[in-house]
Each structure stands twice: as C-alpha cells, then as structure tokens.
Amino acid sequence: MARRRCDAVARRDVIGRGPAAKRPARRRRCALNTAREESPVSQPISRLFIVGLLALWLFAPAAQASQLVEGKVQSTLVPATVEYNALLPDGYDGATEPLPLLLFLHGGGGDKTFLNRMRPILDEMWQAGTLPPMVIVTPSAGRSFYMDYKDGSQKWETFMATDFLEHLRGRFKVTKERKGTVLFGISMGGLGALRLGFQYPEKFAGLAALEPGIDPVLKWKDLTARNKFWRGPDVMDTLFGKPFDEAYWEANNVATIATNQADKLRAANLGIYIEAGDEDLFFLHEATEFLHRILWDQNIKHEYHLVRGADHVGRTIRPRAMEGLEFLARLLIPPPPDPEVDAARKRMEPLKKKMGVPER
C-alpha cells in the first residue's frame, strides 16, 4: 500500500510504561481528511471562546481544585471487581448540568494510576482553557487489550461499552448522551479506544488514539515478526484461543473493522484522531499509517499525525497527549466558524465547477 508521511502528535504509557516528559519533539503537522482549522484551541481567540462559553455553561463562580477519587465496579462480564480512578474538574460540586465523560485508557502493563501520572497535564490544560471541564476515568484493565476473549471468560469490550459506562453515568454528574462521551488511549489503550469507537460509534462521539497497539495488515497470515514480537504467545492464546483462531483475530482487528464497517463509520461521523512517532520502538507507526490509508481510502474523516523523531516513550509524550486532548476538546465544543476559510471556499467554488472537479 502506498505511503505518505505527514507529521504529528501524541502519546505515552508504552505497551505499558514510561513517564510523560516535557520537551516537545520537532514536528511537521498535517491534518488529513478533516475540515478543521489548524490547532484552533491553541489560538488565543478560540481559547477565550472556550473559557467564556464554559463560564456561562455550567459552573458556579467558586472554583475548587480538581479531585482524584477512587471507585470499584462489579460485573458478570469480567471475573473480578474492576478498580478505577476518576478525576473531577475544578467546580465539579457546583456543576448544574451534566459534564462530558472521557474514558482514559492505560497501556499494557498499566492500571488506574495512569490517570494519576497524567493528572498534571490535565490540570494544566483545564487552567489554560484548552480542555473543557469533564470527568475523566481510568479503569484497571490489566493486559486485556480491552477485548472480549475468545473463550468468553472475560468480555472487556462489552464491559466498557455497557456495564462500566452505565455505572459511571449513575455515579457521576456526566452526560448520558453520545455527543459528550469520548475516548482517549495510549498504546494498548489506543487500541482499546479505536476498537470501542469503531464497534460502538453510536455510543461515542470521538476518540484520540496515541501510538495505538494495532496491526498493519488485514489478515493474520500477513503479519511478520517485526509487527508481533512484542506480544507473547501466551497473551495471544488467552485472547484468541488455542489453537489460534485467525477469523476471531480478524473480527477484532481495527483495520478490518474499519474496512467492513466503513458505511457505519461514515454515517456516524465519529471523530477520529490517530498518531504515532516515526521511531516507535514497536514499529507502531507502520500500523498507524496503514490504518490512516484504510480510513482515507474509505473516505472516513479523521486526523492523522506522524511525529518526526518521536519514540514510544520519552519527552514527546506530553505535548502529543495534549494535542490529542485538544482534538477531543474541539469535538466537545467546536470552535466558531472561520470567515477566512469560508471566503476562500466561496472564491474557489466557481473554478472547481468550471474545471469539473468532483467532490471526493
């Protein structure tokens, strides 16, 4: 499949490790197959717009510090009680309307404390007005890959989309509507965000997947050691059965889901943000590029970034995570129309018609 490289933004918590760091990597940026302006929330006018709108939207004047709370939930879909951490924004106790809900998924080997480590970034963005107030929740999911096991013993995908979502909506002041429910994940968490979003676009408005642990093929037989060395055979047997069920793998493969459910994803207008570093030590940039090409060819709108010089861990994760979160912020509170863009499109429309340029 032909490749184009554009640059990008996004991630941390490897296939489960590595602290967020501070200095951004040098990047080129490109937003592919989207109709949004370049990093609008980073611009002062949009930041003021979000801050002003939120002030009118929900909160009483008195502000509090963000709160980190713990919780547990039981379900017949998974074998043990699932622990989670939740981060509540400043002013949560005074909220008069339901808040957005963000499922914040950790990488392989991680747990609910992923949210604790990312909290400084979230607090900083709230204070800067680049992220709207929301409830952010990270469950401890082990190395489940957020999927339903072939043998039926654990059904993490179903749990996340049903029992867990219902539990959170019952406990916290969060919306029950799709338009305010979003996903964010890094590494294995990025895989989980993509699969949940693609399988349940009626439940989630959008997702940001940083260096997702996905595969650059549609068929298992086409995978090479380069793309699967980081997954032990014991993990694959647990997830996909022994003997290995290739058909079940394909049914859970993100690129295959996007191909088979393209009509559904287009109709849902799911917000999709994917990214990876071009020096990812697990070569996940190859799989992310592959997914980008699938989405592009299927005319499924998305935003894709390839971060020059970035690896799976290290100092680039912090700014990349912030850009992924800003994408979700724009979904939740779209920036105002850009008159310059509108004027340029009106000028070009007659020329397009004259030259017979079709709409994609």
Secondary structure, 3 states (H helix, E strand, C coil): CCCCCCCCCCCCCCCCCCCECCCCCCCCCCCCCCCCCCCHHHCHHHHHHHHHHHHHHCCCCCCCCCEEEEEEECCCCCCCCEEEEEEECCCHHHCCCCECEEEEECCCCCCCCHHHHHHHHHHHHHHHCCCCCCEEEEECCCCCCCCECCCCCCEHHHHHHHHHHHHHHHHCCECCCHHHEEEEEECHHHHHHHHHHHHCCCCCCEEEEECCCCCCCCCHHHCCHHHHCCCCHHHHHHHHCCCCCHHHHHHHCHHHHHHHCHHHHHHHCCEEEEEEECCCCCCHHHHHHHHHHHHHHCCCCCEEEEECCCCCCECCHHHHHHHHHHHHHHHHCCCCCCHHHHHHHHHHHHHHHHHCCCCC
